[in-house]
Amino acid sequence: MPLTVTTPPTSTFGFETNSLSPALGLEIVGLNVAGGTGDETIADLTRLVSDHGVILFRDQTIDPDTQIGFSRRFGPLQEVAQKQYQMAGQPLIYVIGNVTENGRPIGDPSVGRLWHSDQSFLQHPAFGSLLFGVECPPEGAETLFANMYRAYETLPETIRRRIDGLHAVHSFSEYYEELRHRDPTQPALTETRRALYPDVTHPMVRRNPQSGRKALYVNPGYTTRVLGLADDEGRDLLEFLFSHCQQEHLVYSHAWRSGDLLFWNNLAVNHKGTAFDTERYVRRMHRTTVAGNSEMYRASLLLH
């Protein structure tokens, strides 16, 4: 039986929450996102996703406009960078999956196969991502989430002290080249697009601006090297941290059902998708992305 989390007595919200797993996550019960949500409810959901990493709304019936409208309640949205996978007429909807239209792929078939945090390659990474299951295979195609708060907290103290002041490089270009290596059907990265996403550096540890809880902020998808360390030393440190984050007790695996809407905080969790039988099943997902900003980013930096 899932653990029921009691809503605070002062709350006026009309929903309950159930734990998704010992590692992380909450299911929001009794909330129809298409039915309209008040400011207080949005504030509470923002706190819950920041504290618990992932929140799930099951059995939702929403169209792209509704998803965009609900997502915007949490902040400005980012236009999809991969133009070929923007929904027609909806540049804020990122279509994911093995879907085609008139013989042309309209969904990104291979995104997210490496552990990553969405858009950590930006100077101000995305705050959150909302992914809606339109058509979900009955097996495979899970999404795995790793609790980056607990990943930091369960590190040896010597490692925590070591990384608190270190910064690492996050690279879209290197991520994309690895993606093309795995999926040669992906188009080559143009110089124009490469220039749009230069390498950036981030602290290896950031904090939840509200709670102050520290989170490990590295991921195998985008993090390429550690500043101030020799290449071998930095690579060894990153490999240790990547392996540490993927331990089973830190990970929640979400088995999708059509109508699921997942909202996750990109500071609190890393995530990746798993494979499925693309010859037997069709998968179609719609993602919206809540942008980060300079104020939010500064608030997440450690104060020494």
Steps between C-alpha positions, in 0.01 A plus 500: 500500500634847419570733786232768535643843571261704709415844365585772757194605699534858374479389139185572301595285203263235376744216446696237686849368435641147492867406496618364164802314638744495792745690279294803397175629356137564587174418326250785511155348550174670409630794298382553142753734342253589223251623758692809601731548797526793738818685585525334841478156342772590250723621785444175687576289192817702441613425854414131468688451172801687638506290818410160354651527153210353303122534526254287305147582384324189372199464270526848352315592182681799355571644158817696411341836582401375845847361564656831398259698715560285808877499448508879472363529852847399619690753289584598141543210259790432266450446129614158383858520375466199267283674240425180310329359811289801585131424477356665189365838608612442859870592535483450878407129468789257452373178338690192620468147367498290185203673338487589132274709280490457123805278530702764686604470866329770706624376839852477637565124514821492701498789747581432862679166476788635711459612859463878494340809647297691243692789349788499746699618196336844535638773725159511670375139483133412478310506829259220416367269231146371450461183293158369395439145387280510188571144382709272721629148427380231744859399571834677492535877451525569871651823627755466779556780751794534740469699823785751488438629852555156646782436255688790655403415858616138471844586364799449730566817698842540341343503152231748607763740633704458184225575250322781687733755341558335162349589162446276198452557127167411335508457122210476257738432210660196661159369607369532146798324346447209740130499405589481129742217574211306656246609238657584160161616368536819705604794280850640531548791738529819298751770590209740550339272754833423665554874548159530667606261776861563604645301787408634845622438854291429809578425863509127565273562798196729496230554758123518518435875537204442732622220728876548466541127436808424290482301177776342293495673162684285247367257240649258243311660212645849512776520766837450332780613730583659836668839505828519687569126487725305266303316232554155652420617853187682388383206290546261793305731729214535253482126437481440875221756538305370200513145635401618847190682369372193317477274805167322522399651834524849348293424188128497421388326179176635354294257292286720278126483441320714246367805682798528735643849545837513675653823627859494620749748642826498308709599801361219715523208254690356207303279263525271198269298278513126438460314172185338363404287201456762230384238248203399716406819681451870440602751763391864491582746777458877522746703707491859614798662673485768769794735449755592760620856556792686651326570831401136546850387406676738739273384781616141441868578545680405820589787730841452656 
